């Protein structure tokens, strides 16, 4: 995770030894001792409208590791994944009475048990970071842009299905749903900046990849 965060901030390293070699003829002994004690320096570009900063290597590393302020991709991911997970949980609620396969019922139970707490965690993250669930956008708009979401007609058919027909449609829709979540998680890993959101996305990819494999075996 740190490597991914570090790569987002471009820095230019100036090795002090080179500077000493070029300026050795004119610098005093005191200057040499002072420069050699500082170690390599780093020129860190400032924010738009701000001047660049010259930092020690240690200061630059600390600044890069601490600068995980959420960006728009982080907020969009949390808002949309809440809705995405909510639909998955709603689908799993049909399984106890409508599925015929015990394996499908157990799978639905596991999905609900994992995604319910993830919804709560993302809602808490939004609250703690000054976000809100919709950010002025309607749920329908989010539904249209989120990959893997089941359509209204598909959900209607699932609600009416029973037995083996339910099992087959549930698995088909949930595999598509999980693939969509993985796509969203992969996108935020490359576009987001917040470490906590990145960790949540990593968990989604690992967990839902495993569940897809299990569903394809059923």
N, C-alpha and C positions, 0 to 999 in steps of 0.2 A: 504494500500500500504506500509506504513512504517513498519508494522509488517512483511510483506513478505520480505522486504529488510533486516530488522534486523536479521531475521532467517538465512541469508546467511553467516553471519560472526560469527564464534564460539568464545566465550569469556569465560574466567575463572574468577570468582569473588572471591576475598579474603576479607573476612569481617574483618575489622580492630579490632573489639572488640575481636575476637578470638586471634589475634596476641598479643594484649595487655594482655590477660589473661595468655598466655603462657610465655610472657616475662616480666611480672609484677615484678618478684623478682629481676631482674637485671636492669630494666630501671629506669631512674630518673623521677622526677616529670615533668621536662621540656620535656623529650621525650614523656611522656604520653600526655601532652597537645598538642604537635606538631602533634602526630599521630592521636589523636581524632579529630583534626581540618580538617584532609584531607578527611574523609569519606571513604567509601569502595573503594578499588582500583580494577582495571580491567587489566588483562594481555591479551593484544590483539596480536594474532599471526601475525608476519610480513609477507611480501610477500616472495616468494621463494628466498632464499639466504640472507634474511634480518633477523635480530634478532627481538624477540618479544618486544613489548612496554608495559610499565606499565603506565596506564592512570587513571585519576580520573573517576568516573562514569559519570560525566557530559561531560568530554572530549570524552569518548568512545561513548556516545550517539550521540554527535555532529558529530563525525567522521563517524559513521555508517549511519546517516541520510544523510550526504553529499556525501558519496561514492557511486554514482550511475553511474559511468563511464560505457559507453556501452561496452558490450562484443560481441563476434561473433554472438550469438543468436539474439541480438538486431539488428545488421546490416543485418543479413540474413532475419529477419522478415520484416524490412522496404523495402529492395530490392524486396523481393518476393511479398509482399502485394501490392506494387505499380503495379506490373504486374497483379496480381490477380484482383485488383480493375479495372484496365484498361480493362480487358476482360469483366467484368460485365457491365461497362459503354458502351462498344461497343455493347453488347447484347441489352441494353435498347434503344439504338438509332434506333433499328429496329421497336420498338413497335408502335410509332405514326402512321406509314403507314400500318403496317402488322397485328396488333392486332385487334380483333373485340370487345373485352370486354373493357368497359370504366374503370373498376377496374384494369385490367392488365395495361392499359395505365397510370393510375395514379400511380400505384406501380412502374412502370418503371421510371417514372418521379422522384419519391421520391428517388429511388436508385441512379439515376444519380446525383441528387442534393446533396446527402450526400457523395457519394464516390468520386466525383470530387474534392471537397475541401480536403478530406482525402488524396488523392494522392498528392496534393500540399503540405500538411502539412508534409507528410513523405519525399518528395523530399527536402523540406527545412531542415528537421531534418538531413538527410544524408549530405547535404551541410554543415550545421553548425557543424557536428561532424566528418568532414573529410572523409565521405564515398562517394561512387558513386553508381549508379543504378545497375550495373552488377558485379562489383568487379572482372573483368576478366573472368566471366562465361557467356556463351551464354544464351540468353533468352530461347532457346529450352531446355537447361538443367534445368532451373528453372521451365519451364512448366511441365517437366516430374516428378518433385519431389513435386509439389504443389498439395495438395488435393483439389478436387472439380472442377478443371479446365475442361471446355468443350473441347472435342477433335475436330480436324479439321473436320472430317465427321459430327459431331453433329452440329457444327456451320454452315456448308454448308447446312444441312437440315433446320436449323432454318431460314437462310436467304431466302430459297426458300418457306417457309411455309407462309400461309395466313389465316386470319380469326381464326376460332376455333382451327384449327390444330396448328397455331402459338401459341395461348394462352396456350394450353396444354403443348407443348414442351418447351416454354419459362419458365413456372412455374416449370416444372420438372427439367430443367437444372439449374435454378436459386436457387431452394431449395438445390440441390447438391452443387452448388457453394458456397452458404452461409454456409452450414455445413462444407465445407472445410476451409473457412475463420475462423470459430469458432475453428476448430481444431488447426489451425496455431496460433491463438491468445491465446488459452489455453496453447499451448506448450511454447510460449515465456514468459508467466507469470511465468512458473516454471523454465525456463532456462535462461531468460534474467536478466539484472541487472539495466537497465536504467528506471527511474521513468516515464519519458515522454512516452517512448514506452509502458510501462505497462498501463498507462492511455489510450493510443490509443487502446490497445488490449482490455481493459475493455469495451470501447465504442463499439468496433466491436462486442463483445459477446452480449452485451445488445441490440444493435440495430438490429443485424441480427437474433437473436433469436426471437424477436418480429415479424420481417418480415417473417420468416419461418412460424410462426403460422398463419399469415394473408394469406400467399400463400396456405397453406393447406386447408383453408376454402373456397378458390375460386373454 
